[in-house]
Amino acid sequence: MKVNFEDIILFQDDDFLVVNKPPGLATLDERTADRGQSLLRLAKEYNSNLQAAHRLDKETSGALAFAKSPEAYRHLAMQFENREVTKRYHAVTVGIHDLDSISVYLPIHPLKNGTAVKIDREKGKPAETIFNSLKTYRGYTLVECIPITGRMHQIRVHLSCLKAPIVNDEQYGGKPVYLSELKRKFNLKKFTEELPIMQRVALHAYSLSFGLMNDSDVEVVAPYPKDFAVLVNLLNKYGV
């Protein structure tokens, strides 16, 4: 996947830069031998001073902020620490759910292999997410997710606890969506296997709000990437 860093910039001033991270691109360099591209590496090729102020999972797309100086990094890091940054994610979940400012406050603990988490009331660290249903479809719901804390896989495991796992998130109980489920007169070509509409977990970091160095606030909205937009458009067309 070839990414031109300038093409994904959503906002920048003298201190900060926000991009729309493509899915399938790690935020930081991965530990594996075949490290390939990372968003941080691309960022430093564009401007060697850039530092990632937070991270998104490799498969998650959306708004991600960089700081251009140590002062800017500290300024934003303090806002994250004091929970003054507002992150809004959009997720397509399995099932019909009427969520109206539902707060899930369940502690999260990583599993030994480090690639997943579980709810653990004894050992887990506090985690809170607020959920709102944006639109319901036949068998699916588009949900706004506002994480108050920033634990690994927090949104995914909290939605699973609501019996609303994210589409294609098989790790936490989600299942793929096929066009044949939505479209009544769907004909698959002979000898071809139907693929899911979306090949990754249907989660997108939709917007990021934080304070700039001049004390004004900014909200940066990240448009849906192609795969997420296709899924939502097909649900709007055939799933209502």
N, C-alpha and C positions, 0 to 999 in steps of 0.2 A: 504494500500500500504506500503510494507516494503522496506525501502531504506537503503542500507549500504553506509554510507557517504564516506568511502574510495574508493568505486567503482565509484563514480561520480566525483572524483578529476581529473581535466584536467592539472593543473599547480600549483606548489608551490615553493616558495623560503623561506628565513628567515623572510620575511615581509608580503607576500601576499599569498593567496590561491584562485584559481578559480575553480568553479565546473560547471558541466552541470546539471542545475536544472531540475528534472523531472516535467512533467506537473501534475497538481492536488495537488501540495504541496505548501502551503503558504510560503513566504519568512520569515515573522515574525509571532509571535503568533497572532492568530486572536482574535477578541474581543468577539466572541460568547462563550456560555457556553461549548459547545462541541469542545474544541480547538484542540484536537488531536495533530498530529505531525506538526512541522514547520521545515523549513530548518535551521533556526538559532538554534533551540533546538538541532538538530542533530549535527550541527557544534560545539556547545559548549560541547557536549558529547565527540567529537573527540579532541577538544582543547579549553579549557575554556576561552582563551584570544580572540578567534575569534569574530569579529564584522562585520556585513553585511555593505558593503560600498555603496550599492544601493539596489533596490528591483525589482523584476519582479512580474507581476500579477500571481495569483495562477495557472491559466490555461496555462500561457506562460512558455515554456521550454527554456533552453539554458544557456549561459555563465553568471555567477554571481560571483562577486569578494568579498572576505573577507579580512580584515586586521588583522594582528596578534599582533599589539601593537597600543597604542594611537598615536604614531608618524607616523606609517604607515597609520593609518586611516586618520589623518590630511593631510598627503601627497597626498592621493588619493582623499579626499574630496575637496582639493584645485583644483585638476585637473578637477573634475566634475564641480566645480563652475566656473572655467575659460574655460570650454568647450574644454578641451584638451584630454578628453577621447573619443575615437571613438567606438560607438556601431553600429553594423550592424545586422539587423534582416532580416529574410526571411519570406515572407508571400505568401500564395496562395490566389489570389484574383479572384473574379467573373468577367468574361468578358475578352476580348482581349485588352490589353493596351500596347502602345508603349511609355514607359516612359524613357526618357534619361536625367538624372540629373534634373528632374522636382522638383522644390522647392515649397512646400506648406507653406505659412506663414500666418496662421490664428489663432487668439487668442481663447483660450479654457477656458470655465467656467464650474465648476462642477454643476450638478443638485442638487436640495435640498436633495434628498435621499442619495447622496454621492456614488452611485454605477455606475453612468454614467456621461458623459460630453456632452457639446454642444459647437458649435462655437458661440461666443458672442463678437462682435466687440466693444461693450461699456465696459462690465465688465470683459471680458476675459483676461487672462494673455498671453503674447506673446508666440507663439509656432511655431517651424519650423521643417519640416522634408524634406529630399531629397529622391527621389524615382528613381530607375532604374529597368527596366524590364530585367530579367535574361533569361526567356524562355516563349514563348507563346504556348498555347495548344488550342484545340478546345473548346472555351468557358471559358478558365481560363488562368491566367498568374502567373508565379512565379516572385515575386518582391523583390528586395533588398531595405530595408528601413533604412535610416540613420537619427535618430533623433538628431537634434542640441540642442534642449531643452529637458527636461524630464518631461513633464506633464502627468498626468493620462490619459490612453487610447488615447494618442496623435496619434500614428500610425494608430490606428483603425478608429478614427474619420476623420483624414486627408485623408486616403484612401477612406473613404465613400464620402468625398467632391469631389474626383476625379471620382466618380461613379465607383469605383473599390473596393467595400467592401470585407473584408476578408471572405473566405469560412467559413461557420458555425457561423459567427458573426451576429446573428439575431438582436442583440441590435443596430447595425449600418447598417442594410440593407443587410447583407450577407446571403447566403443560403447554405444548406448542399450539398455535392456531393455524389451521389449514383453510384455504379458500373454499374447499369443498364443504366445510361446515357452515360457512356464511352464505355462499351463493347457491341458490336452490337448483338451478340448472347448470351444474358444473360438470364439464366433460374433460377428463384427463386423457391426453394422447396415449394411444396404445403403447405398451412396453415402456412407459415412463413412470418414475416414482414421484409422487407429490411431495414437495418440500414445504416446510413451514413458511408462513408469510415472513416471519422474522426469525433470523438465525441466532439471535442472542437474547439475553435477558432484556425485557421491554422496559428499560429504565433510562430516563434522560434528565440531566440536571438543567432544568428549564430557566432558572434565574438566580442571580446572586446580587445581594444588596449589602453595601458596606460604606463606611465613612472614608472620605478622601483626606489628604493631608491638610486641606484648607477648611476642614470642618463641614463641608457640604457632603451630602449623601448621593450615592449613585446606585441605580438598579440596572443591571445588564441582563437582557433576555437573550437566550440562545435558541434560535429556530430549530425545529426538529430536524435531525438528519434524515436522509432519504428513507432508510428502512423503517424508522419509527413513524414518519409521515405516511408511508404507504399503508402500514397497519391501521393507523387511525382513519385514514381516508376510506379504506375498505370497510372498516366497522361502520363509519358514517353512511356508506353507500348500501351495504347489505345487512348490517347488524342491528338496525333499528326497527 
